[in-house]
Amino acid sequence: MDTGSAISLNTTMSDQEQARLRMEVDTFNKSLVQNGRRTSQSLGKDDFLKLLITQLSNQDPTSPMEDTEFIAQMAQFSSLEQMTNMNANFEKMNTMLSSNQAVNTIGKTVAVDAGDGSGQVTGTVQGVTYGSNPQVLVGNRYYDMSKIQAVYGE
């Protein structure tokens, strides 16, 4: 079907659109992995160990690091490693508790925020999903546990 009119395509971007695009690209690029590691605003235990090794490698042989300094830094490293391990265990425990809380709602009537602006949905929990963000099955739809507003007896 030839209508005889040509379609023109605008391929230029305004200064505002270019600035917004540059900002989005910069944000994305900063989130990428650089030199085999993900960029971060905080130092982790690997960074701490690298700094310590670099400090030991580049120290003045005529004036080496004091034993007490080295022991203090190793103690800091050990503390950092233990805090990191505790944090990982707390995350696992939180996931387990959330999943357990979801399982405890099976067979109970709940009021859930539908999330689509239609208000609350009330129904019996028929099933649950596990994980860090468990969901409950009410009717034929899954809802996040955080959307439950009330739990009623059996």
C-alpha positions in Angstrom: 0.0 0.0 0.0 1.8 3.1 -1.2 0.4 6.3 0.2 3.0 8.5 -1.4 4.1 10.0 1.9 7.6 9.5 3.3 8.0 8.7 7.0 10.7 10.9 8.6 12.6 9.7 11.5 14.1 12.1 14.0 17.6 10.7 15.0 18.8 13.7 16.9 18.8 13.9 20.7 18.3 17.1 22.7 21.1 18.2 25.1 18.9 17.1 28.1 18.3 13.6 26.5 22.1 13.3 25.9 22.9 14.2 29.5 20.4 11.8 30.9 21.7 9.0 28.6 25.3 9.8 29.6 24.3 9.6 33.3 22.6 6.2 32.8 25.6 4.8 30.9 28.0 6.1 33.6 25.9 4.5 36.4 25.7 1.2 34.5 29.5 1.2 33.8 30.3 1.9 37.4 28.3 -1.2 38.4 30.3 -3.5 36.1 33.2 -5.7 37.2 36.6 -4.0 36.9 39.8 -6.0 36.9 38.1 -9.2 37.9 36.2 -7.7 40.9 33.0 -5.8 41.4 33.5 -2.1 42.3 32.5 -1.2 45.8 32.4 1.8 48.1 33.7 -0.2 51.1 36.8 -2.3 51.8 36.4 -6.0 52.4 38.6 -8.6 54.0 40.4 -9.2 50.7 41.2 -5.5 50.3 42.5 -5.4 53.9 44.7 -8.3 53.3 46.1 -6.8 50.0 46.9 -3.6 51.9 48.7 -5.5 54.6 50.7 -7.5 52.1 51.6 -4.3 50.2 52.6 -2.6 53.4 54.9 -5.5 54.4 56.4 -5.8 50.9 57.3 -2.1 50.7 58.5 -1.5 54.2 61.9 0.0 54.9 64.3 -2.9 55.7 66.3 -0.7 58.1 63.1 0.2 60.0 60.7 -2.7 59.8 57.1 -2.7 61.1 56.9 -3.1 64.9 55.6 -6.5 66.1 52.8 -4.8 68.0 51.7 -3.0 64.9 51.7 -6.2 62.8 49.8 -8.1 65.6 47.2 -5.3 65.9 46.6 -5.3 62.1 46.3 -9.1 62.1 43.8 -8.8 64.9 41.8 -6.3 62.9 41.8 -8.6 59.9 40.6 -11.5 62.0 37.8 -9.4 63.5 36.8 -8.2 60.0 36.7 -11.8 58.8 34.6 -13.0 61.7 32.1 -10.1 61.2 31.8 -11.0 57.5 31.1 -14.6 58.4 28.6 -13.6 61.1 26.8 -11.4 58.6 26.6 -14.3 56.1 25.2 -16.5 58.8 22.6 -13.9 59.9 21.4 -13.6 56.3 21.0 -17.4 56.1 19.1 -17.3 59.4 16.9 -14.5 58.3 16.0 -16.5 55.1 15.2 -19.5 57.2 13.0 -17.5 59.6 11.1 -15.9 56.8 10.5 -19.2 55.1 9.4 -20.7 58.5 7.0 -17.8 59.0 5.5 -18.4 55.6 5.0 -22.1 56.3 3.2 -21.2 59.5 0.5 -19.4 57.5 -0.6 -22.5 55.5 -4.2 -23.2 56.2 -4.8 -19.8 57.9 -6.9 -17.0 56.5 -5.0 -13.9 55.7 -5.7 -10.4 54.5 -3.2 -9.4 51.8 -2.7 -6.1 50.0 -3.4 -6.9 46.4 -0.8 -4.4 45.3 -2.8 -3.4 42.2 -4.8 -0.6 43.8 -7.9 -2.8 44.3 -7.4 -3.1 48.1 -7.3 -6.2 50.2 -7.7 -9.8 49.2 -8.8 -12.2 52.0 -8.4 -15.9 51.6 -6.8 -19.1 52.9 -3.1 -19.7 52.3 -2.9 -22.9 50.2 0.9 -23.0 49.7 4.2 -21.0 50.1 7.5 -20.5 48.3 10.8 -20.6 50.1 13.8 -18.3 49.9 14.8 -14.8 51.0 11.5 -13.4 49.8 8.9 -16.1 50.5 5.4 -15.8 49.0 2.0 -17.2 50.0 -0.5 -18.7 47.6 -4.0 -17.2 48.2 -6.6 -18.1 45.6 -4.6 -18.7 42.4 -2.1 -15.9 43.0 1.2 -15.6 44.9 1.7 -12.6 47.2 4.9 -11.5 49.0 4.9 -12.1 52.7 5.4 -8.4 53.3 2.0 -7.8 51.7 0.2 -9.7 54.5 -1.7 -7.3 56.6 -3.5 -9.7 59.0 -3.5 -13.4 59.8 -6.6 -15.0 61.3 -7.0 -18.3 63.2 -7.7 -21.6 61.4 
